[in-house]
């Protein structure tokens, strides 16, 4: 199936959203979101137009390289402050309205910023985890991110100025001077601590993917929003929807790996698109 690509420029925007609303009307829709949904909250995209080329931390490097681990924790801590300051945007709030109206059955998000939940969405599967928790890789103990942040700041006064850094979608940030940086260990067993997010090279936990797949199986349609679908877990969910012959709508500025499997590809921002769907499908 070849997607019909609709460019939402000038007057074409209304026609495009009318087309998508007609597809979704009367269907319970699952939504898969990526970093593009959070850009209007000030959190940058990985792969969108203008995004800088960067190499994220891999799980293997995190485990094996102490200096890289220090750099990651320093950057992640500073990025965490910026994540906490971010607020849900119009797109997040619009999805809450669609869920409240019974039109969206749930959200699977590849984002780790927690903004869907903070906006008020009730059924959210955070496929790649969430930055607000830290786990011990040895004993499995979980800690609130605030408690680990307090320990980091107590040991590393250099972290006193979190506003002077540039962050990435995973909450990381560039910090160069980390030779004397102190990384806290698990207060229960002394093991390595790691933010509760899926690193590159790590598998999505089976339970998370099972929950995400169940949401797609129970839906009548699928929207993919703000994701280039470069990560395998997203493609697997898209393929599940395709095999079930669900109508698939892709909303994204730029090419995605799912364009050829979509009924409609909406070349547009996610905030205005979801707001437009609220108006058309709920009359609000």
KANOR-V354279 format. One record per run of one state. SS is the DSSP state (hx for helix, st for strand, lp for the rest). FROM is the first residue (numbers start at 1). TO is the last residue. Records with the same first field share a line. If there is no record, write none. Layout:
# KANOR-V354279
SS: FROM-TO, FROM-TO
This chain:
# KANOR-V354279
lp: 1-3, 8-11, 25-28, 34-34, 38-38, 42-57, 65-65, 86-89, 101-103, 110-114, 120-123, 127-128, 137-141, 156-156, 161-161, 165-166, 168-172, 174-192, 198-199, 201-205, 218-220, 226-231, 244-246, 252-258, 262-263, 268-269, 283-284
st: 4-7, 29-33, 58-58, 104-109, 124-126, 129-136, 142-144, 167-167, 173-173, 193-197, 200-200, 221-225, 247-251, 264-267
hx: 12-24, 35-37, 39-41, 59-64, 66-85, 90-100, 115-119, 145-155, 157-160, 162-164, 206-217, 232-243, 259-261, 270-282
